[in-house]
Amino acid sequence: MEMNTRLQVEHPVTEVITGEDLVSWQFKVAAGEPLPLDQATIAQRIAERGWAIEARIYAENPSQNFMPDSGKLIHLRTPQLSDSVRIDAGFIEGDTVSSAYDGMIAKLIVSGPTREVAIRKLHAALQDYEVVGLSTNIEFLKKICKSPAFINGDVETGYIQKHNDELFAPEIIEPETFAQAALGLLAKELSASITHGPHGAAIGFGSKNQRKFTFLTSDVDGEPITVTINQSGRKLFDVGVNGAGLNESYANVVCEPQSPSISTFFPHTRVESTIITNGDKITIFQKGKQTQLTLATPTWYEKALGLKDVANSVLAPMPCKVLRNEVKEGDEVEKDQALVV
């Protein structure tokens, strides 16, 4: 057992299942007042109010052994607050999560009459959580909520390692996601009516013109996916998705842009997406899931700029500082020799 005179990170769970404000209690006790309620009353409150569960929305990369991340929150959308959904946040859109401090962005607390209902509500709320600008654990938390072992309460300190294959299973990206990404980029071009770098101009794009977008996924061994778009009318498009085993075509697709979202009527379904671009990085929120894509740089553009192969480059797994270089350009080095500290 442990007793702390300070509030713990999880104190909102206690507040939700008791209906009490623990900060207010602290002030009252500090002023010499007695505790507002006795233990029997608190136990009765808990019995009446059911269950609560809290998820920490954290700046980290679960697929990289939960390595901390940092960066600017260029897009932030939170679930709708209600009597059963509470958010204690430390950041708003536009803020920067620094590597110098704890990376917790917010705490999401939900409640329900039973543990199972609370977990379902947590999953639903997580589906409405959108963060762009850095890596978060939101998608990982969604998988936790769907894990049979977690739902059944079969959880201990080795839970993540024990269920590693389930929790880190690769995500299958639907062809409609690639189509939405391309339509979203095209919608931004058409609305701006200006030339956008190496991927072409939007001026005069019509039924006689064709636009192609090539995307890369987070799978390092994955093949690029090319989306071809022909505009056949106002807000009407023919779309083809090809590559990596995909060969899908959609005729007479109606796309209605509502920046930063688009609403698309495919022949078999309607898809609502929020599409956020950050340089060549595209983040798509669709059907309660986040997908991250990279817009491939055209080969001719790489040659024009003289871009070099970076196969032998080094990428730091987390934010860090270079203290010194141990070698200079032209030096001969040996295996296991220190190059950079």
Stockholm file with secondary structure:
# STOCKHOLM 1.0

chainA/1-341         MEMNTRLQVEHPVTEVITGEDLVSWQFKVAAGEPLPLDQATIAQRIAERGWAIEARIYAENPSQNFMPDSGKLIHLRTPQLSDSVRIDAGFIEGDTVSSAYDGMIAKLIVSGPTREVAIRKLHAALQDYEVVGLSTNIEFLKKICKSPAFINGDVETGYIQKHNDELFAPEIIEPETFAQAALGLLAKELSASITHGPHGAAIGFGSKNQRKFTFLTSDVDGEPITVTINQSGRKLFDVGVNGAGLNESYANVVCEPQSPSISTFFPHTRVESTIITNGDKITIFQKGKQTQLTLATPTWYEKALGLKDVANSVLAPMPCKVLRNEVKEGDEVEKDQALVV
#=GR chainA/1-341 SS CCCCSSCCTTHHHHHHHHTCCHHHHHHHHHTTCCCSSCHHHHHHHHHHHCEEEEEEEESEEGGGTTEECCEECSEEECCCCBTTEEEEESCCTTCEECTTSCCEEEEEEEEESSHHHHHHHHHHHHHTCEEESSCCSHHHHHHHHHCHHHHTTCCCTTHHHHTHHHHTCCCCCCHHHHHHHHHHHHHHHHHHTSBCGGGCBCTTCCTTCEEEEEEECSCTTCCCEEEEEEEEETTEEEEEEEETTEEEEEEEEEEEEETTEEEEECSSCEEEEEEEEETTEEEEEETTEEEEEEECCCHHHHHHHTCCCCTTCCCCSSCCCCCCBSCCTTCCCCTTCCCBC
#=GC SS_cons         CCCCSSCCTTHHHHHHHHTCCHHHHHHHHHTTCCCSSCHHHHHHHHHHHCEEEEEEEESEEGGGTTEECCEECSEEECCCCBTTEEEEESCCTTCEECTTSCCEEEEEEEEESSHHHHHHHHHHHHHTCEEESSCCSHHHHHHHHHCHHHHTTCCCTTHHHHTHHHHTCCCCCCHHHHHHHHHHHHHHHHHHTSBCGGGCBCTTCCTTCEEEEEEECSCTTCCCEEEEEEEEETTEEEEEEEETTEEEEEEEEEEEEETTEEEEECSSCEEEEEEEEETTEEEEEETTEEEEEEECCCHHHHHHHTCCCCTTCCCCSSCCCCCCBSCCTTCCCCTTCCCBC
//
